[in-house]
Amino acid sequence: MAKDRFDIKEKNTMNLLTETLVIVDNETGVNYLYVHRGYGGGLTPLIDADGKPIITKDGYKK
């Protein structure tokens, strides 16, 4: 069975309308933050103090 390209590493539900997810791209290891509130949402890569993307080595393994 093929592994999914993206996995949810962390999920936080703040209230009925707001949810945040940390998503990992299993091919590149790059971590993304997705925020969903009501009918809107946004996605951005997570970066470290030097401005480089946060990378999970070897993708995310459950």
Number of C-alpha atoms within 10 A of each C-alpha: 3 4 8 9 11 17 18 14 14 11 12 11 12 10 8 8 11 15 16 18 18 19 22 25 19 20 13 15 18 20 25 21 16 17 17 15 14 9 7 9 12 10 14 11 16 17 15 9 7 6 8 10 15 16 20 15 11 11 18 20 10 6
